[in-house]
Amino acid sequence: MDSLLSRITITPGTRSGQPCIRDLRITVWDILRWLGAGGSHAQILADYPELTEEDILAALQWASTLKDNLVLR
């Protein structure tokens, strides 16, 4: 898990400090939105060749770590 999470970078000034994939300007949220809209891993990788399967998995893993910080109402 740690090796996947090391792909997530947060740099002030890059995409307003949002979590990005490997200092690319592609955010975790971008990937999650594409997946949520029905995009497959293969479609995302075809559209964004700079991404890898591990990058998509890292975005999912990072998002799953947020559950401990959420308060459901």
N, C-alpha and C positions, 0 to 999 in steps of 0.2 A: 504494500500500500504506500509506503513512504516514497518508493521510487516513482510511483505514478504522481503523487502529490508534489514531488519536486518539479514537475512540469508546469505547475501553476505559479505564476509570478504576479506580484502586485507592485507596480512602479508608479509613484506619484507623477502625474502629468501624462501618463499613457492611459488613454481611455478613461480619464478621470479617476485613476486609481482603482479601477475595477480589476478583478482577478482575470488574468489573461493566460493564454497558452504559450509557454516558452518565449515570453517577451514579444510575441506576435501581437498584432492589434486585434486578434480574435479573442473575445471574452468567453468565459465559462457560460455566461448567460446566452451568448449567441448560439453556442452549441446546444444548450438545453432547449432554447426556442425552436431550433431546427428539428430536434428530435421530437419535441412536443407537437410540432405541426405535422408529424408523420414522416419526416425525412429519415431515411435509413442511413446506417453508417456508411454504406457504399456510396450513396448519393452525396453525402457531405464530403467524403474523401475525393470524389470525382470533381466536385465543384471547388474544393479548396485543397489542391494537391500539396500545399505546404503542411497540412495536418497529417497525422498518422492515427492508426487505430488506438494506439496508446494515449494519444491526446484526448480522444473522445472518452475513453475509459477514465482518464484523469479528471475530466470535467464532471463525469457522473460521480466519481469517488469524492471529489471536493464538495459537490452539492450534498452528498449523503452525510458529510460531517456537520452540515448545518443543522441537522435535526435536533442536536443537543442544545442548540441556541434558540430554538423556536418555542414560542408559547402559543398554543392553540387556544382559540376562544370559542 
